[in-house]
Amino acid sequence: MADALATTRLSSKGQVVIPEVARRQMGLATGARFVVMWHGDVVMLKVISPPSRQEVGELLKSLERKAKAAGRTRRDVAKVIAEVRGKK
């Protein structure tokens, strides 16, 4: 549910200004990136943000557990990477 409502317009270059109150409240800065989704007359912007160090760490631990369960080692990974890069 939206915390506030505001209106904006589409420019001749296809640009839309996100109102200042929304940018401030969401902590958006110049260069923020978005995924654009649409359906019918609805357009939605979803902020793309990099994962936190904690999220990356949790993902790495999960992958390491799965690799260990599958009997894979770091050496196996290096070998596959070399093969894919054509350096058999």
Phi and psi restraints in degrees (value plus and minus 20) as a CYANA .aco file:
   2 ALA   PHI     -89.4   -49.4
   2 ALA   PSI     121.3   161.3
   3 ASP   PHI    -100.7   -60.7
   3 ASP   PSI     -44.6    -4.6
   4 ALA   PHI    -176.5  -136.5
   4 ALA   PSI     144.9   184.9
   5 LEU   PHI    -143.5  -103.5
   5 LEU   PSI     126.9   166.9
   6 ALA   PHI    -172.3  -132.3
   6 ALA   PSI     144.7   184.7
   7 THR   PHI    -137.3   -97.3
   7 THR   PSI     138.3   178.3
   8 THR   PHI    -171.9  -131.9
   8 THR   PSI     156.2   196.2
   9 ARG   PHI    -150.9  -110.9
   9 ARG   PSI     137.5   177.5
  10 LEU   PHI    -110.0   -70.0
  10 LEU   PSI     108.7   148.7
  11 SER   PHI    -100.4   -60.4
  11 SER   PSI     151.0   191.0
  12 SER   PHI     -84.8   -44.8
  12 SER   PSI     -38.3     1.7
  13 LYS   PHI    -114.6   -74.6
  13 LYS   PSI     -13.4    26.6
  14 GLY   PHI      60.0   100.0
  14 GLY   PSI      -3.1    36.9
  15 GLN   PHI    -115.6   -75.6
  15 GLN   PSI     125.4   165.4
  16 VAL   PHI    -143.1  -103.1
  16 VAL   PSI     111.3   151.3
  17 VAL   PHI    -109.9   -69.9
  17 VAL   PSI     106.3   146.3
  18 ILE   PHI    -101.5   -61.5
  18 ILE   PSI     102.1   142.1
  19 PRO   PHI     -73.5   -33.5
  19 PRO   PSI     125.6   165.6
  20 GLU   PHI     -74.4   -34.4
  20 GLU   PSI     -62.4   -22.4
  21 VAL   PHI     -80.0   -40.0
  21 VAL   PSI     -59.3   -19.3
  22 ALA   PHI     -89.3   -49.3
  22 ALA   PSI     -64.0   -24.0
  23 ARG   PHI     -80.3   -40.3
  23 ARG   PSI     -64.0   -24.0
  24 ARG   PHI     -85.1   -45.1
  24 ARG   PSI     -67.8   -27.8
  25 GLN   PHI     -83.7   -43.7
  25 GLN   PSI     -55.0   -15.0
  26 MET   PHI    -109.4   -69.4
  26 MET   PSI     -27.5    12.5
  27 GLY   PHI      51.6    91.6
  27 GLY   PSI      11.4    51.4
  28 LEU   PHI    -101.8   -61.8
  28 LEU   PSI     118.8   158.8
  29 ALA   PHI    -144.3  -104.3
  29 ALA   PSI     145.9   185.9
  30 THR   PHI     -72.3   -32.3
  30 THR   PSI     114.6   154.6
  31 GLY   PHI      73.0   113.0
  31 GLY   PSI     -23.3    16.7
  32 ALA   PHI     -76.2   -36.2
  32 ALA   PSI     123.5   163.5
  33 ARG   PHI    -132.6   -92.6
  33 ARG   PSI     130.4   170.4
  34 PHE   PHI    -157.1  -117.1
  34 PHE   PSI     133.8   173.8
  35 VAL   PHI    -116.4   -76.4
  35 VAL   PSI     117.0   157.0
  36 VAL   PHI    -128.5   -88.5
  36 VAL   PSI     105.4   145.4
  37 MET   PHI    -143.2  -103.2
  37 MET   PSI     125.5   165.5
  38 TRP   PHI    -168.0  -128.0
  38 TRP   PSI     133.7   173.7
  39 HIS   PHI    -176.8  -136.8
  39 HIS   PSI     101.8   141.8
  40 GLY   PHI      39.3    79.3
  40 GLY   PSI    -145.1  -105.1
  41 ASP   PHI    -119.5   -79.5
  41 ASP   PSI      -2.5    37.5
  42 VAL   PHI    -126.9   -86.9
  42 VAL   PSI     108.3   148.3
  43 VAL   PHI    -139.7   -99.7
  43 VAL   PSI     111.6   151.6
  44 MET   PHI    -146.1  -106.1
  44 MET   PSI     116.7   156.7
  45 LEU   PHI    -128.3   -88.3
  45 LEU   PSI     111.5   151.5
  46 LYS   PHI    -138.6   -98.6
  46 LYS   PSI     101.9   141.9
  47 VAL   PHI     -83.9   -43.9
  47 VAL   PSI     113.1   153.1
  48 ILE   PHI    -116.7   -76.7
  48 ILE   PSI     101.2   141.2
  49 SER   PHI    -148.6  -108.6
  49 SER   PSI     124.4   164.4
  50 PRO   PHI     -87.3   -47.3
  50 PRO   PSI     131.7   171.7
  51 PRO   PHI     -87.5   -47.5
  51 PRO   PSI     132.3   172.3
  52 SER   PHI     -93.9   -53.9
  52 SER   PSI     144.8   184.8
  53 ARG   PHI     -78.7   -38.7
  53 ARG   PSI     -58.3   -18.3
  54 GLN   PHI     -83.8   -43.8
  54 GLN   PSI     -64.3   -24.3
  55 GLU   PHI     -82.1   -42.1
  55 GLU   PSI     -62.6   -22.6
  56 VAL   PHI     -84.0   -44.0
  56 VAL   PSI     -63.0   -23.0
  57 GLY   PHI     -81.7   -41.7
  57 GLY   PSI     -63.2   -23.2
  58 GLU   PHI     -84.6   -44.6
  58 GLU   PSI     -60.8   -20.8
  59 LEU   PHI     -83.6   -43.6
  59 LEU   PSI     -64.6   -24.6
  60 LEU   PHI     -80.6   -40.6
  60 LEU   PSI     -64.6   -24.6
  61 LYS   PHI     -81.5   -41.5
  61 LYS   PSI     -61.6   -21.6
  62 SER   PHI     -82.5   -42.5
  62 SER   PSI     -64.5   -24.5
  63 LEU   PHI     -85.1   -45.1
  63 LEU   PSI     -59.2   -19.2
  64 GLU   PHI     -84.0   -44.0
  64 GLU   PSI     -60.1   -20.1
  65 ARG   PHI     -83.2   -43.2
  65 ARG   PSI     -63.8   -23.8
  66 LYS   PHI     -85.1   -45.1
  66 LYS   PSI     -60.7   -20.7
  67 ALA   PHI     -84.3   -44.3
  67 ALA   PSI     -62.2   -22.2
  68 LYS   PHI     -83.9   -43.9
  68 LYS   PSI     -63.2   -23.2
  69 ALA   PHI     -82.8   -42.8
  69 ALA   PSI     -49.9    -9.9
  70 ALA   PHI    -107.9   -67.9
  70 ALA   PSI     -19.8    20.2
  71 GLY   PHI      58.2    98.2
  71 GLY   PSI       1.8    41.8
  72 ARG   PHI    -116.1   -76.1
  72 ARG   PSI     129.8   169.8
  73 THR   PHI    -141.6  -101.6
  73 THR   PSI     151.6   191.6
  74 ARG   PHI     -81.1   -41.1
  74 ARG   PSI     -54.5   -14.5
  75 ARG   PHI     -82.9   -42.9
  75 ARG   PSI     -59.1   -19.1
  76 ASP   PHI     -80.2   -40.2
  76 ASP   PSI     -63.1   -23.1
  77 VAL   PHI     -82.7   -42.7
  77 VAL   PSI     -66.3   -26.3
  78 ALA   PHI     -79.9   -39.9
  78 ALA   PSI     -58.7   -18.7
  79 LYS   PHI     -85.0   -45.0
  79 LYS   PSI     -64.9   -24.9
  80 VAL   PHI     -84.7   -44.7
  80 VAL   PSI     -61.4   -21.4
  81 ILE   PHI     -80.8   -40.8
  81 ILE   PSI     -65.2   -25.2
  82 ALA   PHI     -80.9   -40.9
  82 ALA   PSI     -61.3   -21.3
  83 GLU   PHI     -83.2   -43.2
  83 GLU   PSI     -64.2   -24.2
  84 VAL   PHI     -84.0   -44.0
  84 VAL   PSI     -56.5   -16.5
  85 ARG   PHI    -101.2   -61.2
  85 ARG   PSI     -19.6    20.4
  86 GLY   PHI      58.9    98.9
  86 GLY   PSI       4.5    44.5
  87 LYS   PHI    -134.0   -94.0
  87 LYS   PSI      18.8    58.8
